[in-house]
Amino acid sequence: ALPGLVLPAFDWGFVHLAQPTPMDGGLLMAIAFENITGGMGTAAFVAFLMNLTSQRFTATQFALLSAFASVGRVWVGPLAGVLAETIGWPRFFVVSTFAAVPALWMLWRLRGPISALDQR
């Protein structure tokens, strides 16, 4: 749960950088925190996928689930530049932060079935 909450929160560092007077070292801090939380999110996602797959078909199921997870990046990525150009970078980073809310809500709603996976 922590990576899911922390990862979108660090988009606020980029909101600050997009302002006319960014702080010294801000880019370094924003990118460092994004990479750290991105690694935490990836580790949590891989652990989650490992719980979802059956041992007999692990390679196939893991490949399919990880490919499915990248669909959002492939479809939304090209449109992100257009959106940022249209609404400006500060608003774009605010929108990207709040875009994570539906996924966090879904994970919260599915916490019972997800916890049951650990019991297998």
C-alpha positions as CSV (number, residue, x, y, z in Angstrom):
1,A,0.0,0.0,0.0
2,L,2.8,2.4,0.8
3,P,4.3,2.4,-2.7
4,G,0.8,3.0,-4.2
5,L,0.4,6.1,-2.0
6,V,3.9,7.5,-2.2
7,L,4.5,7.1,-5.9
8,P,1.8,9.6,-7.1
9,A,2.6,12.0,-4.2
10,F,6.1,12.6,-5.6
11,D,4.5,14.1,-8.7
12,W,4.2,17.2,-6.6
13,G,7.9,17.6,-6.8
14,F,7.5,18.1,-10.5
15,V,4.6,20.5,-10.0
16,H,7.1,22.6,-7.9
17,L,9.8,22.3,-10.6
18,A,7.3,23.6,-13.3
19,Q,6.9,26.9,-11.4
20,P,8.9,29.9,-12.5
21,T,11.2,29.8,-9.5
22,P,12.3,26.2,-8.8
23,M,14.6,25.5,-5.9
24,D,18.3,24.5,-6.4
25,G,18.7,20.7,-6.5
26,G,14.9,20.3,-7.0
27,L,15.3,18.3,-10.2
28,L,17.8,16.0,-8.5
29,M,15.5,15.4,-5.6
30,A,12.3,15.0,-7.7
31,I,14.0,12.5,-10.0
32,A,15.6,10.6,-7.1
33,F,12.3,10.3,-5.2
34,E,10.5,9.3,-8.4
35,N,13.0,6.5,-9.1
36,I,13.0,5.3,-5.5
37,T,9.2,5.2,-5.3
38,G,9.0,3.7,-8.8
39,G,11.3,0.9,-7.7
40,M,9.1,0.3,-4.6
41,G,6.0,0.2,-6.9
42,T,7.7,-2.2,-9.3
43,A,8.7,-4.5,-6.4
44,A,5.2,-4.4,-5.0
45,F,3.7,-5.1,-8.4
46,V,6.0,-8.0,-9.1
47,A,5.2,-9.5,-5.6
48,F,1.5,-9.0,-6.4
49,L,1.8,-10.8,-9.8
50,M,3.7,-13.6,-8.1
51,N,0.8,-14.2,-5.8
52,L,-1.7,-14.1,-8.7
53,T,0.1,-16.7,-10.8
54,S,-0.1,-20.5,-10.4
55,Q,3.2,-22.2,-10.1
56,R,2.5,-24.5,-13.1
57,F,2.0,-21.6,-15.5
58,T,4.1,-18.9,-13.8
59,A,6.1,-17.8,-16.9
60,T,3.1,-17.5,-19.2
61,Q,0.8,-15.8,-16.7
62,F,3.6,-13.4,-15.5
63,A,4.4,-12.4,-19.1
64,L,0.7,-11.8,-19.9
65,L,0.0,-9.8,-16.7
66,S,3.1,-7.7,-17.0
67,A,2.3,-7.0,-20.7
68,F,-1.3,-6.0,-19.7
69,A,0.1,-3.7,-17.0
70,S,2.1,-1.8,-19.7
71,V,-1.0,-1.1,-21.8
72,G,-1.7,2.2,-19.9
73,R,1.8,3.5,-20.5
74,V,1.7,2.6,-24.2
75,W,-1.8,4.2,-24.8
76,V,-1.5,7.2,-22.5
77,G,2.1,8.1,-23.1
78,P,1.7,9.7,-26.5
79,L,-1.3,11.7,-25.4
80,A,0.5,13.0,-22.3
81,G,2.6,15.4,-24.3
82,V,-0.5,16.9,-26.0
83,L,-2.2,17.2,-22.6
84,A,0.8,18.9,-21.0
85,E,1.1,21.3,-23.9
86,T,-2.6,22.1,-23.7
87,I,-3.0,22.6,-19.9
88,G,0.6,23.4,-19.0
89,W,3.1,21.4,-17.1
90,P,2.1,22.3,-13.5
91,R,-1.5,21.3,-14.2
92,F,-0.4,18.2,-16.0
93,F,1.5,16.9,-13.0
94,V,-1.5,17.7,-10.7
95,V,-3.7,15.7,-13.1
96,S,-1.2,12.8,-13.2
97,T,-1.3,12.7,-9.4
98,F,-5.0,12.5,-9.2
99,A,-5.1,10.0,-12.1
100,A,-3.7,7.5,-9.6
101,V,-6.8,7.8,-7.3
102,P,-9.0,5.3,-9.1
103,A,-6.3,2.6,-9.0
104,L,-5.7,3.3,-5.3
105,W,-9.5,3.1,-4.7
106,M,-9.7,-0.2,-6.6
107,L,-6.8,-1.7,-4.6
108,W,-8.5,-0.6,-1.3
109,R,-11.7,-2.2,-2.4
110,L,-10.0,-5.4,-3.4
111,R,-7.8,-5.6,-0.2
112,G,-9.8,-8.6,1.1
113,P,-9.4,-10.8,-2.0
114,I,-5.8,-9.7,-2.3
115,S,-5.1,-10.6,1.3
116,A,-6.7,-14.0,0.7
117,L,-4.0,-14.7,-1.9
118,D,-1.5,-14.8,0.8
119,Q,-3.4,-17.7,2.5
120,R,-2.9,-20.0,-0.6
